[in-house]
């Protein structure tokens, strides 16, 4: 006999909170009966007719209807709806998310993925949403049940329409979504696309409703759950490879929590686990999730960025922490190039120096920092033998000798200014730990997004793990946007021992359509497997070609307004990703002139809860996700970045890096994506956009 477990969608959580207290006992009793046996009985439990989205059922409970799906051993709670005269009387027809305005129709059989008219209907949907009045007025009692803070309630009590609700200033998106889900009946097909959470018992549902339970844990897919325990008691490090949205970071956090739990069960109450990633984007989210995963014990997992750990180690050794900025490094490189020399006489030395003019300053700086200094190479022989992963421009022996000379002069000149590159600081931190000068130890080390870490950081992190078998790494080579020299073989060579490797298929962030289009753009479509799973389905992303900056602003404003209306989200849930600050500030100003509230920020000063559309540089968006994403600001000659004097091989290498960066930007999108291309932009970076995967508009 199956032992059933409850899971629930965000929509059900909101509707449960809105349930009047007098109905609690009745609904709790029905849910308890449901856990005992969820299968239809042709009386109070019936399967929906004509449903093409899965095994969906309806349970009667007085004036309410509980909608749920069965995925043994889970009973997935979808919606809790009050019966009205014209809905949910008997079985309901399947609902459609194939396009705006069709959510109350029966399934027409039209495939929403290729519906070219989907985006054209945005303007109409937006006007409808602006006139769509709330089905019932917001009351202080309802807002109390939804845990809306008292200080925010006054501004919400005057809201009359859906548009006013979604744009209510000063109220964060999570609260607005909870209110929206509680008062507007979301089509069940949309509900099935939501993340799923696990409840230990029916009683926990009502503890949550009473405010005694902070929330529920995300339900992992079978593949994700398997990797939480994969090789956890093994004798080798664990390496998990997965694409964007596959849940690598989530699996890593669950792994950290599982290690702490197992240690506690074994009697070790002071276990410490380090969870580290390259960027600041995930630290707050990770810390919050750990509080739910490890109630009362979340402090056992230390969450840090890799570079904050470097700073901590350097300062703990009593050394000066002074990373050089870009301007300081370029000035120092130019100085080093005038002093470096290889050759037996002045003429030969000058001839060798002249040979390096085929490289741009940016390329030489990257070679010095990312290859020579980042690898911690101690002598010329080590550099001569180094494979230089990812570098397309071959260097002769003499050229390598000269680069080595430049690197030595460069490092010495920075040192006289009491400065170091970040690469040198990471190497220094690794040596301090290895030598025992800064003792640092964790029972396990979890490394997220290892593809963005230099070898010295991998060495450092492996050395602070009590046992290398407790080292857990996640990565995706396609998302390496900070380094051009990443290679899987390099990671394994750096570890110096064999690792247990597993793949994590699937995408739980983006729609299948966005994922397919992005992978096609990157050229990795062949990596999609039959095991791929997607949390969302939707229309094809849009590739829009415009003539000028004003047209770009108009198109972006229309898309953001329309997409947020269709998806029933506030516009502040949308993000516009741009190559750099200059383009971001310019487009923010133009969008504000169209009436769209938009603010440019870098990752360091990003306020996710602000009421404005977020405009971010590509690299600052790493690790983030947004329901609606627009990629814009791709105007020549500022995009793509083409260094002066770059060779063809250097340009090819740089194109690979910038293509991966655009791919990462595309994969930040959850439900809607648009790439805006200037008509005069002829760069190979903006191709191919296959018409079978993109809706192309001009």
C-alpha positions as CSV (number, residue, x, y, z in Angstrom):
1,X,0.0,0.0,0.0
2,X,1.4,3.4,-1.0
3,X,2.4,5.8,1.8
4,X,1.3,9.1,0.3
5,X,3.3,12.4,0.8
6,X,1.9,15.9,0.3
7,X,3.5,18.4,-2.0
8,X,2.1,21.8,-2.9
9,X,2.4,24.6,-5.4
10,X,2.9,28.2,-4.5
11,X,-0.6,28.9,-5.6
12,X,-2.1,26.5,-3.1
13,X,-0.1,28.1,-0.3
14,X,-1.5,31.5,-1.1
15,X,-5.1,30.2,-1.3
16,X,-4.7,28.3,1.9
17,X,-3.5,31.4,3.7
18,X,-6.6,33.3,2.4
19,X,-9.0,30.6,3.6
20,X,-11.3,32.0,6.3
21,X,-10.5,30.5,9.8
22,X,-14.0,29.1,10.2
23,X,-13.2,26.7,7.2
24,X,-9.9,25.4,8.6
25,X,-11.3,22.3,10.4
26,X,-13.3,21.2,7.4
27,X,-10.5,21.5,4.9
28,X,-8.0,19.9,7.3
29,X,-10.3,16.9,7.7
30,X,-10.7,16.5,3.9
31,X,-6.9,16.7,3.4
32,X,-6.3,14.1,6.0
33,X,-8.8,11.8,4.2
34,X,-7.0,12.6,0.9
35,X,-3.7,11.5,2.3
36,X,-5.2,8.1,3.2
37,X,-6.5,7.6,-0.3
38,X,-6.3,10.1,-3.1
39,X,-7.7,7.9,-5.9
40,X,-11.1,8.9,-7.4
41,X,-14.3,7.3,-5.9
42,X,-16.8,8.8,-8.4
43,X,-18.4,10.7,-5.6
44,X,-16.4,13.4,-3.8
45,X,-13.1,12.7,-5.7
46,X,-13.3,12.8,-9.5
47,X,-10.7,13.0,-12.3
48,X,-11.1,16.1,-14.5
49,X,-12.5,15.4,-18.0
50,X,-10.6,16.3,-21.2
51,X,-7.5,17.1,-19.2
52,X,-4.3,16.9,-21.3
53,X,-1.9,18.1,-18.6
54,X,-1.7,15.0,-16.4
55,X,-3.7,13.2,-13.8
56,X,-5.6,16.0,-12.2
57,X,-8.5,15.5,-9.7
58,X,-11.1,17.5,-7.8
59,X,-12.1,16.9,-4.2
60,X,-15.3,18.3,-2.8
61,X,-15.2,20.0,0.6
62,X,-18.5,21.8,1.3
63,X,-18.4,25.0,-0.6
64,X,-14.8,24.5,-1.6
65,X,-13.0,22.4,-4.2
66,X,-9.5,21.0,-3.7
67,X,-7.6,20.4,-7.0
68,X,-4.7,18.0,-6.9
69,X,-2.5,15.9,-9.1
70,X,-1.1,12.4,-8.4
71,X,2.5,11.5,-9.0
72,X,3.1,8.5,-6.8
73,X,4.0,8.7,-3.9
74,X,3.2,12.4,-4.0
75,X,-0.2,14.1,-3.9
76,X,0.4,17.5,-5.4
77,X,-2.0,20.2,-4.1
78,X,-2.7,22.7,-6.9
79,X,-5.6,24.9,-5.9
80,X,-8.2,25.6,-3.2
81,X,-11.2,27.2,-4.8
82,X,-14.6,28.3,-3.4
83,X,-17.4,26.9,-5.6
84,X,-19.4,29.5,-7.4
85,X,-22.6,29.2,-9.5
86,X,-20.8,29.1,-12.8
87,X,-17.5,27.3,-12.1
88,X,-16.3,24.0,-10.6
89,X,-19.9,22.6,-10.3
90,X,-18.9,19.4,-11.8
91,X,-15.7,18.5,-13.7
92,X,-14.1,21.5,-15.4
93,X,-12.6,21.6,-18.9
94,X,-8.9,21.8,-19.2
95,X,-7.5,25.3,-19.3
96,X,-5.1,26.7,-21.8
97,X,-2.1,28.9,-21.5
98,X,-1.6,29.1,-25.2
99,X,-2.1,32.8,-25.4
100,X,-3.5,35.9,-23.7
101,X,-7.2,36.0,-23.3
102,X,-7.6,32.2,-23.8
103,X,-7.2,31.1,-20.2
104,X,-10.9,30.2,-19.7
105,X,-11.2,28.2,-23.0
106,X,-11.0,24.5,-23.6
107,X,-7.8,23.2,-25.0
108,X,-7.9,24.1,-28.7
109,X,-5.0,21.8,-29.6
110,X,-2.9,24.7,-30.8
111,X,0.8,24.3,-29.7
112,X,1.6,27.4,-27.7
113,X,5.3,27.0,-28.3
114,X,5.1,28.2,-31.9
115,X,2.2,30.6,-31.6
116,X,3.6,33.7,-33.4
117,X,0.6,35.7,-32.4
118,X,1.3,35.3,-28.7
119,X,3.5,38.4,-28.3
120,X,1.3,40.5,-30.6
121,X,-1.5,40.1,-28.2
122,X,0.4,41.8,-25.4
123,X,-1.0,45.2,-26.0
124,X,-4.5,44.0,-25.9
125,X,-3.9,41.9,-22.8
126,X,-2.3,44.9,-21.1
127,X,-5.3,47.1,-21.7
128,X,-7.6,44.3,-20.4
129,X,-5.5,43.9,-17.3
130,X,-5.7,47.7,-16.6
131,X,-9.5,47.4,-16.6
132,X,-9.7,44.1,-14.7
133,X,-11.2,45.0,-11.3
134,X,-10.4,42.9,-8.3
135,X,-13.0,40.1,-7.9
136,X,-13.5,41.2,-4.3
137,X,-12.1,44.2,-2.3
138,X,-9.0,43.7,-0.2
139,X,-9.7,43.8,3.5
140,X,-7.5,44.1,6.5
141,X,-8.6,40.6,7.7
142,X,-7.6,39.0,4.3
143,X,-4.2,40.9,4.4
144,X,-3.6,39.7,7.9
145,X,-4.2,36.1,6.9
146,X,-1.7,36.6,4.0
147,X,0.9,37.9,6.5
148,X,1.1,41.4,4.9
149,X,2.8,43.7,7.4
150,X,0.5,46.3,8.9
151,X,2.5,49.2,7.6
152,X,1.9,48.1,4.0
153,X,-1.8,47.4,4.3
154,X,-3.1,51.0,4.1
155,X,-1.7,51.4,0.6
156,X,-3.2,48.1,-0.5
157,X,-6.7,48.7,0.9
158,X,-7.3,51.4,-1.8
159,X,-6.3,49.1,-4.7
160,X,-9.2,48.6,-7.2
161,X,-7.7,46.9,-10.2
162,X,-5.2,44.2,-11.1
163,X,-2.8,46.7,-12.6
164,X,-2.9,48.8,-9.4
165,X,-2.2,45.7,-7.3
166,X,0.8,44.5,-9.4
167,X,2.3,48.0,-9.5
168,X,1.6,48.9,-5.8
169,X,4.7,50.9,-4.7
170,X,6.7,49.7,-1.7
171,X,5.3,46.2,-1.6
172,X,7.7,43.4,-2.7
173,X,6.9,41.0,-5.5
174,X,6.5,38.0,-3.2
175,X,3.7,39.6,-1.3
176,X,2.0,40.9,-4.4
177,X,2.1,37.5,-6.0
178,X,0.7,35.9,-2.8
179,X,-2.2,38.4,-2.8
180,X,-2.8,38.0,-6.5
181,X,-2.9,34.2,-6.3
182,X,-5.3,34.4,-3.3
183,X,-7.9,36.6,-5.1
184,X,-7.5,35.7,-8.8
185,X,-8.1,32.1,-9.8
186,X,-4.9,31.1,-11.7
187,X,-5.5,28.6,-14.6
188,X,-4.5,25.1,-13.4
189,X,-2.1,24.7,-16.4
190,X,-0.1,27.6,-15.0
191,X,-0.2,26.2,-11.5
192,X,1.3,22.9,-12.8
193,X,4.3,25.0,-14.0
194,X,5.0,26.3,-10.5
195,X,7.8,24.9,-8.3
196,X,6.7,22.2,-5.9
197,X,7.3,22.0,-2.2
198,X,7.0,19.1,0.3
199,X,4.9,19.1,3.4
200,X,5.6,16.6,6.2
201,X,1.9,16.4,7.2
202,X,-1.5,18.0,6.9
203,X,-0.9,19.5,10.3
204,X,2.2,21.3,9.0
205,X,0.0,23.0,6.3
206,X,-2.1,24.6,9.1
207,X,1.0,25.4,11.2
208,X,2.1,27.4,8.2
209,X,-1.3,29.0,7.9
210,X,-1.1,30.0,11.6
211,X,2.4,31.5,11.1
212,X,4.1,28.8,13.2
213,X,6.0,27.3,10.2
214,X,8.3,29.6,8.1
215,X,7.8,27.6,4.8
216,X,8.3,24.4,3.0
217,X,11.2,22.8,1.3
218,X,11.5,22.6,-2.4
219,X,10.7,19.2,-3.9
220,X,13.7,17.9,-5.8
221,X,13.4,15.8,-8.9
222,X,14.4,12.2,-8.7
223,X,17.7,13.1,-10.5
224,X,18.4,16.0,-8.2
225,X,17.6,14.0,-5.1
226,X,19.9,11.2,-6.2
227,X,22.8,13.6,-6.5
228,X,22.3,14.9,-2.9
229,X,23.5,11.5,-1.7
230,X,25.7,10.6,-4.7
231,X,29.1,9.5,-3.5
232,X,28.5,11.1,-0.1
233,X,30.3,8.3,1.7
234,X,32.8,7.8,-1.1
235,X,36.6,8.1,-1.1
236,X,36.9,10.6,-3.9
237,X,35.7,14.2,-4.5
238,X,32.3,14.6,-6.3
239,X,31.9,16.6,-9.5
240,X,28.4,17.4,-10.8
241,X,28.0,18.8,-14.3
242,X,24.7,20.5,-15.3
243,X,23.3,23.2,-17.5
244,X,21.5,26.5,-16.6
245,X,18.4,25.9,-14.4
246,X,19.3,22.2,-13.8
247,X,19.3,22.9,-10.0
248,X,23.0,22.5,-9.4
249,X,23.1,25.2,-6.7
250,X,20.0,23.8,-5.0
251,X,21.4,20.3,-5.0
252,X,24.7,21.7,-3.5
253,X,22.7,23.4,-0.7
254,X,20.7,20.2,0.0
255,X,24.0,18.3,0.0
256,X,25.4,20.7,2.6
257,X,22.4,20.3,4.8
258,X,22.5,16.5,4.5
259,X,26.2,16.4,5.6
260,X,25.3,18.4,8.7
261,X,22.3,16.2,9.5
262,X,24.4,13.0,9.1
263,X,27.1,14.4,11.3
264,X,24.6,15.2,14.0
265,X,23.1,11.7,13.8
266,X,26.7,10.3,14.3
267,X,27.1,12.4,17.4
268,X,29.2,15.2,15.9
269,X,27.4,18.4,16.9
270,X,30.0,20.9,15.8
271,X,30.3,20.0,12.1
272,X,31.1,22.9,9.8
273,X,30.5,23.0,6.1
274,X,31.7,25.7,3.7
275,X,29.4,26.6,0.8
276,X,31.2,28.9,-1.6
277,X,30.5,30.4,-5.1
278,X,32.2,32.9,-7.3
279,X,29.6,35.7,-7.1
280,X,27.6,37.6,-4.4
281,X,24.3,36.9,-6.2
282,X,23.5,33.6,-4.4
283,X,24.8,34.2,-0.9
284,X,21.6,35.8,0.6
285,X,19.3,33.3,-1.2
286,X,21.5,30.4,-0.1
287,X,21.6,31.6,3.5
288,X,17.8,31.9,3.6
289,X,17.2,28.4,2.2
290,X,19.6,26.9,4.7
291,X,17.5,28.4,7.6
292,X,14.6,26.3,6.3
293,X,16.7,23.2,5.5
294,X,18.5,23.3,8.9
295,X,16.1,25.0,11.4
296,X,18.2,26.0,14.4
297,X,21.4,24.7,12.9
298,X,21.9,26.8,9.7
299,X,25.1,28.4,11.2
300,X,26.8,25.0,10.7
301,X,27.0,26.0,7.0
302,X,29.2,29.0,6.3
303,X,28.2,30.7,3.0
304,X,30.9,32.8,1.4
305,X,32.1,33.9,-2.0
306,X,35.5,32.5,-3.0
307,X,37.1,36.0,-3.0
308,X,35.7,37.0,0.4
309,X,37.5,33.9,1.7
310,X,40.7,35.0,0.0
311,X,40.5,38.4,1.7
312,X,39.8,36.8,5.1
313,X,42.9,34.5,4.8
314,X,45.2,37.3,3.6
315,X,44.2,39.6,6.5
316,X,44.3,36.7,9.0
317,X,48.0,36.3,8.1
318,X,48.6,40.0,8.9
319,X,49.3,40.8,5.2
320,X,48.1,43.8,3.3
321,X,45.1,43.2,1.1
322,X,45.3,45.6,-1.8
323,X,44.0,44.3,-5.2
324,X,45.0,46.4,-8.1
325,X,42.2,47.9,-10.2
326,X,42.0,47.7,-14.0
327,X,43.6,51.1,-14.6
328,X,46.5,50.3,-12.3
329,X,47.1,47.0,-14.0
330,X,47.1,48.4,-17.5
331,X,49.5,51.2,-16.6
332,X,51.8,48.7,-14.9
333,X,51.6,46.4,-18.0
334,X,52.7,49.2,-20.3
335,X,55.6,49.9,-18.0
336,X,56.6,46.2,-17.9
337,X,56.5,45.9,-21.7
338,X,59.2,48.7,-22.0
339,X,61.5,46.9,-19.5
340,X,61.1,43.2,-20.5
341,X,63.6,41.9,-22.9
342,X,64.6,38.6,-24.5
343,X,67.6,38.3,-26.8
344,X,71.4,38.5,-27.0
345,X,71.7,42.0,-28.3
346,X,69.7,45.3,-28.5
347,X,68.5,44.6,-32.0
348,X,67.3,41.1,-31.2
349,X,65.6,42.3,-28.1
350,X,63.7,45.0,-30.0
351,X,62.7,42.6,-32.7
352,X,61.3,40.2,-30.2
353,X,59.4,43.0,-28.5
354,X,58.0,44.1,-31.8
355,X,56.7,40.6,-32.4
356,X,54.3,41.0,-29.5
357,X,52.6,43.9,-31.2
358,X,50.4,41.3,-33.0
359,X,48.6,41.0,-29.6
360,X,46.4,43.6,-28.1
361,X,47.1,45.0,-24.7
362,X,44.0,43.2,-23.3
363,X,45.2,39.8,-24.6
364,X,48.7,40.2,-23.0
365,X,47.2,41.3,-19.7
366,X,44.9,38.3,-19.7
367,X,47.8,36.0,-20.6
368,X,49.9,37.4,-17.7
369,X,47.0,37.3,-15.2
370,X,45.0,34.3,-16.2
371,X,47.8,32.0,-17.3
372,X,51.1,32.9,-15.7
373,X,50.0,34.4,-12.3
374,X,46.7,32.5,-11.8
375,X,48.4,29.2,-12.3
376,X,51.0,30.0,-9.8
377,X,53.8,29.1,-12.2
378,X,57.1,29.3,-10.4
379,X,59.6,29.2,-13.3
380,X,59.9,29.7,-17.1
381,X,60.0,25.9,-17.7
382,X,56.6,25.5,-16.1
383,X,55.2,28.2,-18.4
384,X,56.8,26.7,-21.5
385,X,55.2,23.4,-20.8
386,X,51.7,24.8,-19.8
387,X,48.9,23.8,-22.3
388,X,47.2,27.3,-22.0
389,X,43.6,25.8,-22.1
390,X,41.3,27.9,-24.2
391,X,43.9,30.1,-25.7
392,X,43.6,30.0,-29.5
393,X,46.7,32.1,-30.3
394,X,49.8,29.8,-30.2
395,X,53.0,31.3,-28.8
396,X,56.5,30.4,-29.9
397,X,59.2,29.6,-27.4
398,X,60.7,33.1,-27.8
399,X,57.3,34.7,-27.4
400,X,56.6,32.7,-24.2
401,X,60.0,33.8,-22.8
402,X,59.1,37.4,-23.5
403,X,55.7,37.1,-21.9
404,X,57.3,35.5,-18.9
405,X,59.7,38.4,-18.6
406,X,56.8,40.8,-18.9
407,X,55.0,39.0,-16.2
408,X,57.9,39.2,-13.8
409,X,58.4,42.9,-14.4
410,X,54.6,43.4,-14.1
411,X,54.4,41.6,-10.8
412,X,57.5,43.4,-9.4
413,X,56.2,46.8,-10.4
414,X,52.8,46.2,-8.7
415,X,54.6,45.0,-5.6
416,X,56.6,48.2,-5.3
417,X,53.1,49.9,-5.2
418,X,52.0,47.4,-2.5
419,X,49.5,46.1,-5.0
420,X,48.7,42.6,-6.3
421,X,46.4,41.2,-8.9
422,X,43.4,39.1,-7.7
423,X,45.2,36.1,-9.3
424,X,48.3,36.6,-7.1
425,X,46.1,37.1,-4.0
426,X,44.3,33.8,-4.6
427,X,47.7,32.0,-5.1
428,X,49.0,33.6,-1.9
429,X,45.9,32.6,0.1
430,X,46.3,29.0,-1.2
431,X,49.9,28.9,-0.1
432,X,49.1,30.4,3.3
433,X,46.6,27.6,4.0
434,X,48.8,24.9,2.5
435,X,51.8,26.0,4.7
436,X,49.6,26.0,7.8
437,X,50.3,29.7,8.5
438,X,46.5,30.3,8.4
439,X,44.9,27.2,9.8
440,X,41.4,26.8,8.3
441,X,39.4,23.6,8.2
442,X,35.9,22.4,7.3
443,X,34.3,19.0,7.5
444,X,33.1,19.4,4.0
445,X,33.5,22.0,1.2
446,X,30.8,22.6,-1.4
447,X,31.9,24.6,-4.4
448,X,29.2,26.0,-6.7
449,X,30.1,27.1,-10.3
450,X,33.7,25.8,-10.2
451,X,34.1,26.8,-13.9
452,X,34.6,30.4,-12.8
453,X,37.4,29.6,-10.3
454,X,41.1,29.8,-11.0
455,X,43.2,26.6,-10.2
456,X,44.7,28.3,-7.1
457,X,41.2,28.6,-5.6
458,X,40.4,25.0,-6.3
459,X,43.6,24.0,-4.5
460,X,42.8,26.3,-1.6
461,X,39.3,24.9,-1.2
462,X,40.4,21.3,-1.5
463,X,43.1,22.0,1.2
464,X,40.6,23.4,3.8
465,X,38.4,20.3,3.5
466,X,39.3,17.8,6.3
467,X,39.2,15.1,3.6
468,X,39.2,15.6,-0.1
469,X,36.5,13.0,-0.4
470,X,34.1,15.5,1.2
471,X,34.7,18.0,-1.6
472,X,31.6,18.6,-3.8
473,X,31.9,20.6,-7.0
474,X,29.2,21.8,-9.5
475,X,30.0,23.4,-12.8
476,X,28.9,24.1,-16.4
477,X,31.6,24.8,-18.9
478,X,29.1,26.6,-21.1
479,X,28.6,29.2,-18.4
480,X,32.3,30.1,-18.0
481,X,32.1,33.9,-18.5
482,X,35.0,35.1,-16.3
483,X,37.7,32.9,-17.8
484,X,38.7,31.9,-21.3
485,X,41.0,29.1,-20.0
486,X,38.5,26.7,-18.4
487,X,38.8,23.0,-19.1
488,X,37.4,19.9,-17.2
489,X,40.8,18.2,-17.5
490,X,42.3,21.2,-15.7
491,X,40.0,20.9,-12.7
492,X,40.8,17.2,-12.4
493,X,44.5,17.7,-12.8
494,X,44.4,20.5,-10.2
495,X,42.8,18.1,-7.7
496,X,45.5,15.7,-8.4
497,X,43.2,12.7,-7.8
498,X,40.4,11.0,-9.6
499,X,36.8,12.3,-9.0
500,X,33.4,10.7,-9.1
501,X,31.5,12.5,-11.9
502,X,27.8,12.7,-12.6
503,X,25.6,14.7,-14.9
504,X,22.4,16.6,-14.0
505,X,20.0,16.9,-16.9
506,X,16.9,19.1,-17.0
507,X,16.0,22.7,-16.7
508,X,13.8,23.9,-13.8
509,X,14.2,27.6,-14.5
510,X,13.4,28.3,-18.1
511,X,10.8,27.1,-20.5
512,X,11.7,24.4,-22.9
513,X,11.5,26.9,-25.7
514,X,14.0,29.4,-24.1
515,X,16.4,26.5,-23.3
516,X,16.2,25.1,-26.9
517,X,16.8,28.6,-28.4
518,X,19.7,29.4,-26.1
519,X,21.4,26.1,-26.6
520,X,21.0,26.5,-30.4
521,X,22.6,29.9,-30.2
522,X,25.6,28.5,-28.2
523,X,25.9,25.5,-30.5
524,X,25.2,22.9,-27.9
525,X,21.8,21.7,-29.1
526,X,23.2,18.2,-29.5
527,X,23.7,18.1,-25.7
528,X,19.9,18.0,-25.1
529,X,18.9,14.4,-24.1
530,X,15.8,12.4,-23.6
531,X,16.2,12.9,-19.9
532,X,15.7,16.6,-20.1
533,X,12.9,17.9,-17.9
534,X,11.3,21.3,-17.9
535,X,9.3,23.1,-15.2
536,X,7.7,25.5,-17.7
537,X,6.3,25.7,-21.2
538,X,5.7,28.8,-23.2
539,X,6.1,30.6,-26.5
540,X,9.3,30.9,-28.5
541,X,11.6,33.8,-27.5
542,X,11.6,36.9,-29.7
543,X,14.5,38.2,-31.8
544,X,13.6,41.8,-32.6
545,X,15.5,43.9,-35.1
546,X,15.4,47.7,-34.7
547,X,16.7,50.7,-36.5
548,X,17.6,53.1,-33.7
549,X,17.8,53.6,-29.9
550,X,14.4,55.2,-29.7
551,X,12.8,52.2,-31.5
552,X,14.7,49.9,-29.1
553,X,13.3,51.6,-26.1
554,X,9.8,51.5,-27.4
555,X,10.0,47.8,-28.3
556,X,11.5,47.0,-24.9
557,X,8.9,49.0,-23.0
558,X,6.0,47.3,-24.9
559,X,7.5,43.8,-24.3
560,X,8.0,44.3,-20.6
561,X,4.6,45.8,-20.1
562,X,2.9,43.1,-22.2
563,X,4.8,40.2,-20.8
564,X,4.3,41.2,-17.2
565,X,0.5,41.6,-17.9
566,X,0.3,38.2,-19.5
567,X,2.2,36.5,-16.8
568,X,0.4,38.4,-14.0
569,X,3.6,39.9,-12.6
570,X,4.7,43.3,-11.6
571,X,7.0,45.1,-14.0
572,X,9.7,45.0,-11.3
573,X,10.0,41.3,-11.9
574,X,11.5,42.0,-15.3
575,X,15.2,42.5,-16.1
576,X,17.0,44.1,-19.0
577,X,20.5,42.8,-19.5
578,X,23.2,44.9,-21.3
579,X,26.9,44.6,-22.1
580,X,28.1,47.3,-19.7
581,X,27.3,50.4,-17.6
582,X,27.3,52.8,-20.5
583,X,24.6,51.0,-22.4
584,X,22.6,50.3,-19.3
585,X,22.5,54.0,-18.1
586,X,21.5,55.1,-21.6
587,X,18.7,52.7,-22.0
588,X,17.4,53.4,-18.5
589,X,17.0,57.0,-19.4
590,X,15.2,56.3,-22.6
591,X,12.9,53.8,-20.9
592,X,11.9,56.3,-18.2
593,X,10.9,58.7,-21.0
594,X,8.4,56.1,-22.2
595,X,6.9,55.9,-18.8
596,X,8.5,52.6,-17.7
597,X,10.3,52.9,-14.3
598,X,13.8,51.5,-14.9
599,X,17.1,51.8,-13.0
600,X,20.5,50.6,-13.9
601,X,22.6,48.9,-11.2
602,X,25.6,46.7,-10.9
603,X,25.4,43.3,-9.1
604,X,26.9,44.9,-6.0
605,X,24.2,47.6,-5.5
606,X,21.3,45.6,-6.9
607,X,18.1,45.9,-4.9
608,X,15.9,43.0,-6.0
609,X,12.9,44.4,-4.0
610,X,12.9,47.8,-5.8
611,X,9.8,48.8,-7.7
612,X,11.7,49.5,-11.0
613,X,12.6,47.3,-13.9
614,X,16.2,46.0,-13.2
615,X,18.9,46.9,-15.8
616,X,22.1,44.9,-15.2
617,X,25.4,44.2,-17.0
618,X,25.5,40.6,-18.3
619,X,28.1,39.5,-15.8
620,X,26.2,40.9,-12.8
621,X,23.2,38.8,-13.7
622,X,25.2,35.5,-13.3
623,X,23.4,33.3,-10.7
624,X,20.2,35.4,-10.9
625,X,16.8,34.6,-12.6
626,X,13.9,36.7,-13.7
627,X,10.5,35.8,-15.2
628,X,11.0,38.2,-18.1
629,X,14.4,39.1,-19.6
630,X,15.3,41.5,-22.4
631,X,18.8,41.6,-23.9
632,X,19.5,45.0,-25.3
633,X,22.1,47.7,-25.8
634,X,24.0,45.7,-28.5
635,X,25.0,48.7,-30.5
636,X,28.2,48.9,-32.5
637,X,31.0,49.9,-32.1
638,X,30.7,49.5,-28.3
639,X,29.4,45.9,-28.7
640,X,31.0,43.5,-29.2
641,X,34.2,44.4,-27.4
642,X,37.0,44.4,-30.0
643,X,40.5,45.3,-28.6
644,X,42.7,47.5,-30.8
645,X,45.3,45.5,-32.6
646,X,43.7,42.1,-31.9
647,X,44.8,39.1,-34.0
648,X,42.2,36.8,-35.7
649,X,42.9,34.0,-33.2
650,X,42.5,36.5,-30.3
651,X,39.2,37.7,-31.8
652,X,38.0,34.1,-32.1
653,X,38.8,33.4,-28.5
654,X,37.1,36.6,-27.4
655,X,34.0,35.8,-29.5
656,X,33.8,32.4,-27.7
657,X,33.9,34.1,-24.3
658,X,31.3,36.8,-25.3
659,X,29.0,34.2,-26.9
660,X,29.0,32.2,-23.6
661,X,28.2,35.5,-21.8
662,X,25.2,36.1,-24.1
663,X,24.1,32.5,-23.6
664,X,24.2,33.0,-19.8
665,X,22.2,36.2,-20.1
666,X,19.6,34.3,-22.2
667,X,19.3,31.6,-19.6
668,X,18.4,34.0,-16.8
669,X,14.9,34.1,-18.4
670,X,12.2,31.9,-16.8
671,X,9.1,32.5,-18.9
672,X,9.7,35.2,-21.5
673,X,12.9,36.3,-23.5
674,X,13.6,38.9,-26.1
675,X,16.9,39.8,-27.8
676,X,16.9,43.2,-29.5
677,X,19.4,43.5,-32.4
678,X,20.3,46.8,-34.1
679,X,19.8,46.4,-37.9
680,X,23.3,47.7,-38.5
681,X,24.9,45.2,-36.1
682,X,26.7,42.6,-38.3
683,X,28.7,40.8,-35.7
684,X,28.8,37.0,-35.8
685,X,27.9,37.1,-32.2
686,X,24.3,37.8,-33.1
687,X,23.8,34.7,-35.2
688,X,22.4,32.2,-35.6
689,X,18.8,32.8,-34.5
690,X,16.9,29.9,-36.1
691,X,13.4,30.8,-37.2
692,X,12.1,27.5,-35.9
693,X,13.2,28.4,-32.4
694,X,12.8,32.2,-32.4
695,X,10.0,34.5,-33.4
696,X,11.8,37.0,-35.6
697,X,10.4,40.5,-35.9
698,X,11.4,43.7,-37.6
